[in-house]
C-alpha cells in the first residue's frame, strides 16, 4: 500500500511525468481544425466528389471532371500511422483530372491520405484511410 501511495505521489509531483493533453499553441491548432472542418464541408457539398482508388500502378486520385484541372492546386499528404519515416507529401500538379501516386512511393499497409486542394479560390479537404 505504501509503495502505491509513493508511486502516485511521485507521478503527480514530478514534471517528467507530465502527461497533460494540452498543446503549446492550443488556440492556433483550434483555428486550424475549424478551417479543416470548413474545407471538408465544402468538399462534401460538391456534386462530383474526389475519388481515391487502388490500382495496379499505385493510388489514383480522381478530381471532379467538371473542374478545369489546370486550376486545381494543393498537396496530397500520406501519413503512415505505424512509421513516421514513411510519411510524405506530393504537390498537386495535373496533366489530366487524375493524379497517380506510384507504387514506388508506397509500402504495403494502412495509410491516412489527406488531399488539401483549391479550385478558383475555393478550398477543399478530402481525408480517407486506405489499406494498400
N, C-alpha and C positions, 0 to 999 in steps of 0.2 A: 504494500500500500504506500509506503514511504517513497519507494522508487517511482511509482506512477505520479505521485504528487510532485516530486522533484523534477521529473521529466516535463510535466505540464507547466510548472513554473519556469523552467529553463527555456522552453519553446516560446512562451508568451513574453519573456523579458529580453531575450537575445535577438538583436536586429538581423543576424544572419539567417534566422528562421522566419523572416518577414514574408508572408505569403498573401499580401493584400491583392485584391483583384482590380486595383485602380492603376491606370496607365499614367504616364507623365503628362501627356498632352490630351487629357480626357475630353475637353471641350472641342479641340481641333478634330479629334477622332470622331466625336459625335456628329460634327458637321459633315465629315466625310461619309459617314454611314448614312445620314439623311440624304446626301447627294446621290449616293449609290441607289438608295431606295427609289428616288425620283427617276433615275435613269432606267431602272428595271421596270417601273410602271410605264414609262414611255415605250420601252421595247415590247411590253405585253399588249399595248394598245395597237400595235402595227397589224395591218391585215395579213401581210406575209411576214412570218417570224424568221429569225435567224435559225438555221438548222445545222446541228453538228452530227456528223456521221462517221462511223468507222469504215475504212475502205482498205483494199489491199495495199495501196500506196501510203496510207497514213490516216490522218483525221482530216476530213474536209469540212469547211465552214461555208455554208451557202447563205449569202446575204439576199435580201429581198430583190427579186428580179425587176420590179418596177422602179427601183432606185438606180440612178446612174452610178455605176461602180467607181468611176473616176473621182467622184466627190465623197467617197467613203474613206475616212481616215481613222486612225486609232491604234490600238495594240491588243494582242492576244497574250494573256498570261497563263502559263501552265504551271500548276502547283502540285507537287508530289508529296502527299502527307507523310509518307514513310521516309523520305530523304530530301532534305532541303537542297542538297548538292545538285539534284536533278531539275530543280525549278528553272524556268527560263521564260523570256518574253520575246514575242515576234511583232515587229511593226506591221500594220496592215498596209500592204501595197498590192493593189489588184490589177490584173490584166483582163479579168472577167469578174462575174459576180461570185466566184468561188475561190476560197483560199485553201491551200493544201499545207498541212503540217506533215512533213515527210517522216517515214518510219525511222530514218537515221537519227532523228531527234528524240525519239520515244523509246522508253524502256517499258516492258510489259508490267501492268499493274494499274492501280487506281490513280486517276488524275482529276484534279479540280481545274476546270477551264473557265476563264473569265474573258469575255470579249467586250472590251470597252471601246466604243466607236462613236463617231459623229457623222452626221449627214446634213448638209446645209444648215449648220449652226444648231442642230438638234442633237442632244446627247442620249446615248443608249448604252445599256449594260445587259449582257446575257451571261448567266452563270449556269454551268452544268457539270455534273460529276460523271465521269466516264471510265469504265474499266477497259483498258486497251491491252 
